[in-house]
Amino acid sequence: MMKYLLTSLWTLVFTITLLGFSVGTQADLVVLQYHHIANDSPAVTSISPDGFAKHMALLEQENMTVVDLNDAVRTVLAGEKLPERAVAITFDDAYLSIYENAWPLLKERQWPFTVFVNTQAVDEGHTVAMSWDQLRELDRHGVRIANHSVGHPYLLEPPQGMDNNDWLTQQIGQAEQRIKSEIGHSPRLFAYPYGEYNLAIAEWLKDNNYIAFGQQSGAIGSTSHAQILPRYPASGVYAGIDTLRTKLHSLALPVPAEQVLNPILQENNPPVLSLSFNRDDITPNLVQCYASGEGEVAVRRQEKNQLLSLTVQAQNAITAGRSRYNCTAPSRSQPGRFYWYSQLWINMAVANR
């Protein structure tokens, strides 16, 4: 009898292990980033109302589970499981077109989303921005109203004579106070203006208990840096349905948070990206990396036990204001899904980035 029970127990454990492996053992989250939902706004940060409707239809077709950003990201960073195919929807800048053209589609589906607000535009009543009354209305329906700074500046460039702490307190701390004053609460989530950050700003945000999001692409996993979290831009040239479908099913390349590099270009240009991570679910020679404007670049690989180390460098110097290296690899256990990691580079010599 005891032998039978032990055999049955081991069978159950083995079955559960297989089932867990088949649906993926990572707690990954895909976050989409939008700005304008309009036909008459700057193309680079816009998607038409019809295009946005097609994106929402795609989420349904792909059986995505739309989750609340605040709850989901804290779950992921704690290493806990999310629903399969979890995706969060975010909007930067609190544009009126979000209220007029995106919210009706999301409200109809009862899908949560987050609006990152640069508070000065709302306070000054800019015609393209929502009002505090409209933002409060969204909040009453469960929408997260979060921090996108006061004036949407280049945070990397504090005014002359102002130290970094005072600058960030003015732009981030004061915006947080305005949101709490007008909305009554805040999830303490922050989105970098223009997606720009450096490690000093990330450390300030950590010290002040913020979770922060950039605009570099990739999924969020348990090892992601909590103050440099990726989102997939889904407007302008990134609005295509086919590429969005691939991104929706992406996984976080398990790069430890401490390996995130400062994106500010120094004397070495093109810069070198070095990564090391567990390769359990990855075939090393299938890892591919790409540089903005250059396409696929050479990857040097080194394997030691279960650790895969990559070294990536573009051939040409970065002259654009912002650029990226993206690395992807197909999952062995989940066919059709790709691990994804993006490193931002910022060229401070370019004034208008």
C-alpha positions in Angstrom: 0.0 0.0 0.0 2.8 2.4 1.0 4.7 1.6 -2.2 1.5 2.4 -4.2 1.0 5.7 -2.4 4.6 6.7 -3.0 4.4 5.8 -6.7 1.2 7.8 -7.0 2.7 10.8 -5.2 5.7 10.8 -7.5 3.5 10.5 -10.5 1.4 13.5 -9.4 4.6 15.6 -8.7 6.0 14.7 -12.1 2.7 15.5 -13.8 2.4 18.9 -12.1 6.0 19.6 -13.0 5.4 18.9 -16.6 2.2 20.9 -16.7 4.0 23.8 -15.0 6.8 23.6 -17.6 4.4 23.4 -20.5 2.7 26.8 -19.6 6.0 28.5 -18.7 7.6 29.0 -15.3 8.2 32.7 -15.7 6.0 35.4 -14.3 6.2 37.7 -17.4 4.3 40.8 -18.3 4.0 42.7 -21.5 3.3 46.5 -21.3 2.0 48.5 -24.2 2.7 52.2 -24.5 0.5 54.7 -26.4 0.3 58.5 -26.6 -2.2 60.1 -29.0 -5.2 58.1 -30.2 -6.0 60.5 -33.1 -5.7 61.2 -36.8 -4.5 64.8 -36.5 -1.6 64.5 -34.1 2.2 63.9 -34.6 2.6 60.7 -36.5 5.6 59.5 -34.5 3.6 59.3 -31.3 0.1 58.6 -32.7 -2.1 55.7 -33.7 -5.5 56.4 -35.4 -8.7 55.5 -33.5 -9.2 52.7 -36.1 -5.7 51.4 -35.6 -6.2 51.4 -31.8 -9.5 49.5 -32.3 -7.6 46.9 -34.3 -5.0 46.6 -31.6 -7.7 45.9 -29.0 -9.3 43.3 -31.3 -5.9 41.7 -31.7 -5.6 41.3 -27.9 -9.0 39.5 -27.9 -7.9 37.3 -30.9 -4.7 36.3 -29.1 -6.5 35.5 -25.9 -4.5 38.1 -24.0 -5.4 38.8 -20.3 -5.5 42.5 -19.8 -4.3 43.2 -16.3 -3.9 46.2 -14.0 -0.4 47.6 -14.3 0.2 48.4 -10.7 -0.9 45.0 -9.4 0.7 43.0 -12.2 4.1 44.6 -12.1 4.4 44.1 -8.3 3.3 40.5 -8.8 6.0 40.0 -11.4 8.8 41.6 -9.5 7.9 39.4 -6.5 8.4 36.3 -8.7 4.8 35.3 -8.5 2.7 34.0 -11.3 0.4 36.1 -13.5 -2.4 34.9 -15.8 -1.2 33.4 -19.1 -0.6 36.1 -21.8 -0.8 39.0 -19.4 -0.7 42.5 -20.9 -1.0 45.9 -19.4 -2.1 49.0 -21.4 -0.5 52.5 -20.7 -0.9 56.0 -22.1 1.6 58.8 -21.7 0.8 62.5 -21.4 -2.9 62.4 -20.6 -4.0 63.5 -24.0 -7.7 64.3 -24.5 -7.8 61.8 -27.4 -7.3 59.0 -24.9 -10.5 60.0 -23.1 -12.4 60.5 -26.3 -11.2 57.7 -28.5 -9.5 55.0 -26.3 -11.5 54.9 -23.1 -14.9 54.0 -24.8 -13.3 50.8 -26.3 -11.6 49.9 -23.0 -14.6 50.7 -20.9 -16.8 48.5 -23.1 -14.4 45.6 -22.5 -14.0 46.5 -18.8 -10.2 46.5 -19.3 -7.9 48.3 -16.8 -5.3 50.8 -18.0 -2.9 53.4 -16.7 -2.5 57.1 -17.7 0.8 58.7 -16.9 0.2 62.5 -16.4 2.5 65.4 -16.8 0.7 67.7 -14.4 1.6 71.1 -15.7 -0.3 70.6 -19.0 -3.4 69.6 -17.0 -3.0 72.5 -14.5 -2.6 75.0 -17.4 -5.7 73.6 -19.2 -3.9 72.7 -22.5 -6.5 72.0 -25.1 -4.9 68.7 -26.1 -4.8 67.4 -22.5 -7.5 66.0 -20.2 -8.8 68.0 -17.3 -8.6 67.0 -13.7 -12.4 66.3 -13.8 -11.9 63.9 -16.7 -9.0 62.2 -14.9 -11.1 61.9 -11.8 -13.8 60.3 -13.8 -11.4 57.7 -15.2 -10.1 57.1 -11.6 -13.7 56.4 -10.4 -13.9 53.7 -13.1 -10.7 52.0 -11.9 -8.2 53.7 -14.2 -4.7 54.2 -12.7 -3.6 57.9 -12.8 0.2 57.9 -12.4 3.3 60.2 -12.6 4.9 61.5 -15.7 6.7 64.5 -14.1 5.5 68.1 -13.9 6.7 69.6 -17.2 7.8 66.6 -19.3 11.5 67.8 -19.4 14.7 66.0 -20.3 15.4 64.8 -16.8 19.0 64.3 -17.8 19.4 68.0 -18.1 18.7 69.8 -14.8 18.7 73.7 -14.9 22.0 75.3 -14.4 22.8 75.6 -10.7 20.2 73.1 -9.6 21.4 69.8 -8.1 20.0 66.5 -9.2 18.0 65.8 -6.0 16.3 69.2 -6.1 15.5 68.8 -9.8 14.0 65.4 -9.4 12.0 66.5 -6.3 10.7 69.4 -8.3 9.7 67.4 -11.4 8.7 64.0 -9.8 7.9 64.8 -6.2 5.7 67.8 -7.0 3.9 65.9 -9.7 3.2 63.2 -7.2 1.8 65.7 -4.8 -0.5 67.2 -7.5 -1.9 63.8 -8.4 -2.6 63.0 -4.8 -4.2 66.4 -4.3 -6.5 66.1 -7.3 -7.1 62.3 -7.4 -6.8 61.5 -3.8 -4.2 58.8 -4.2 -1.4 57.6 -6.5 0.1 54.2 -7.2 3.7 55.6 -7.1 4.4 54.5 -10.6 6.6 56.8 -12.8 7.1 56.9 -16.6 10.3 58.7 -17.8 9.6 61.6 -20.2 11.0 60.6 -23.6 11.9 57.2 -22.0 15.2 58.8 -20.9 16.9 57.8 -17.7 20.3 57.2 -16.2 21.4 55.1 -13.3 21.5 58.0 -10.9 17.8 58.9 -11.6 16.9 55.2 -11.3 18.6 55.1 -7.9 16.7 58.3 -6.7 13.4 56.7 -7.7 14.3 53.5 -5.8 15.2 55.5 -2.7 11.9 57.3 -3.0 9.9 54.1 -3.5 8.8 54.5 -7.1 8.5 51.8 -9.8 9.5 53.3 -13.1 9.0 52.6 -16.8 11.0 53.5 -19.9 10.3 53.1 -23.6 12.9 50.4 -24.4 11.2 47.3 -25.6 10.8 43.9 -23.9 8.8 42.0 -21.4 9.0 42.4 -17.7 10.2 39.4 -15.6 11.2 38.7 -12.0 14.8 39.8 -12.6 13.9 43.1 -14.3 15.2 46.4 -12.8 12.2 47.8 -10.9 13.1 51.4 -11.9 14.0 50.7 -15.6 11.1 48.5 -16.7 10.5 48.1 -20.4 7.4 48.9 -22.4 6.6 48.3 -26.1 5.8 51.5 -27.9 2.7 50.7 -30.0 2.3 53.9 -32.0 3.8 55.4 -35.2 6.2 53.0 -36.9 5.6 50.4 -34.1 1.8 50.2 -34.7 2.0 47.2 -37.2 -0.3 44.3 -36.3 2.1 41.5 -37.2 5.1 42.8 -35.2 2.7 43.6 -32.3 1.5 40.0 -32.3 5.0 38.7 -31.8 5.7 41.2 -29.0 2.5 40.3 -27.1 3.8 36.8 -26.7 7.4 37.8 -25.7 9.2 36.7 -22.6 11.7 38.5 -20.4 15.3 37.6 -21.1 16.4 36.7 -17.5 19.1 39.4 -17.2 19.8 40.3 -13.6 18.8 43.9 -12.7 22.4 44.7 -11.6 23.6 44.2 -15.2 21.5 47.1 -16.6 24.0 49.6 -18.1 24.0 53.4 -17.9 22.6 54.4 -21.3 24.6 57.7 -21.6 27.1 57.3 -24.4 30.7 57.9 -23.3 33.9 57.9 -25.3 33.3 54.4 -26.5 30.9 54.8 -29.4 29.6 52.4 -30.6 29.1 51.1 -27.1 29.6 47.5 -25.9 26.7 45.6 -24.3 27.7 42.6 -22.2 25.0 40.3 -20.7 25.1 37.0 -18.7 22.0 35.0 -17.8 20.7 31.5 -17.3 20.3 29.7 -20.7 18.0 26.8 -19.5 15.3 27.6 -22.1 17.5 29.2 -24.7 19.6 27.7 -27.5 22.8 29.9 -27.5 23.4 30.0 -31.2 19.8 31.2 -31.8 20.3 34.4 -29.9 20.2 37.4 -32.3 20.9 41.0 -31.6 20.1 44.2 -33.5 21.2 47.8 -33.5 18.9 50.7 -34.4 19.5 51.7 -38.0 22.0 49.0 -38.6 20.0 45.7 -38.3 21.5 42.5 -37.1 25.0 42.7 -35.5 27.5 40.1 -34.5 27.2 38.4 -31.1 30.1 36.8 -29.3 28.9 34.0 -27.1 30.5 32.2 -24.2 29.0 29.3 -22.2 29.9 28.1 -18.8 27.7 25.5 -17.1 24.1 27.0 -17.4 25.4 30.6 -17.9 25.4 32.2 -21.3 27.4 35.4 -21.7 26.9 37.7 -24.7 29.0 40.6 -26.0 27.4 42.9 -28.6 28.7 45.9 -30.4 27.4 47.7 -33.5 29.7 48.4 -36.3 28.9 52.1 -36.6 29.0 55.0 -34.1 25.6 56.1 -32.8 24.7 59.6 -34.1 21.0 59.6 -33.3 19.8 61.1 -30.0 18.4 57.8 -28.8 19.2 54.3 -30.0 18.9 50.7 -28.9 20.4 47.3 -29.0 17.7 44.6 -29.0 18.5 40.9 -28.3 16.0 38.1 -28.9 16.0 34.3 -28.6 13.3 31.7 -29.3 12.0 29.7 -26.3 12.7 26.0 -26.4 9.8 25.1 -24.1 7.2 27.5 -25.6 7.4 27.4 -29.4 6.5 30.6 -31.1 7.5 32.8 -28.1 10.7 34.8 -27.9 12.8 36.1 -25.1 13.5 39.9 -25.6 15.9 42.4 -24.0 16.5 46.0 -25.0 19.3 48.4 -24.0 18.8 52.1 -24.5 21.6 54.4 -25.6 21.4 58.2 -25.3 23.6 60.6 -27.2 23.7 63.8 -25.1 25.4 65.7 -28.0 22.0 65.7 -29.7 20.0 68.6 -28.1 16.6 67.8 -29.5 16.2 64.1 -29.1 
